[in-house]
Amino acid sequence: MRRGTGGHGRSEDASPPEGRRDNRARDPGTGLAGEAFLGCSRMIQLTPQMRLVVAVEPADFRRGIDGLARLCQEALSCDPMSGWVFVFRNRRATSLKILVYDGQGFWLCQKRLSRGHFSWWPSSRTEMTKTLAAHQLQVLLAAGNPDAAQAAPAWRPVSPVG
């Protein structure tokens, strides 16, 4: 088994063995197959109408869905079943978790950086959360600075749901 191939013996974009067809779904934008197509940003669509809440304090990443939902209720004073998108980071700032309820159940996504850490994170002595716009969360997920992200002004203001 080669290193970095996820235990499959070949990389995600490698050709299938001779005589076999590659039936994995492909991302039309990048042409990548397999798990690269099933990334978190493809499963949960972030829209300007969504309320995106970032927890200021780091979370214990041993917590799963139930633990983070409880953290939303107790520490953030928010309803985890509101449909809002909750973003948490670990103490070392190397990983983010996103928790969202879609009406049928919870989604829990995690991004762990291979190298480095998330350099931007809100800090506040008075507030437990910070609200982000959808384009700012996209920048944060790319390990960038959401405060520096600029988007074109809205043609007509969109009020967040919830």
Secondary structure as UniProt FT lines:
FT   TURN            3..4
FT   TURN            6..7
FT   TURN            12..13
FT   TURN            18..19
FT   TURN            28..30
FT   HELIX           34..36
FT   TURN            37..38
FT   HELIX           40..43
FT   TURN            48..49
FT   STRAND          52..55
FT   TURN            61..62
FT   HELIX           65..74
FT   TURN            80..81
FT   STRAND          85..89
FT   TURN            91..92
FT   STRAND          95..101
FT   STRAND          106..112
FT   STRAND          129..132
FT   HELIX           134..141
FT   TURN            142..143
FT   HELIX           146..148
//
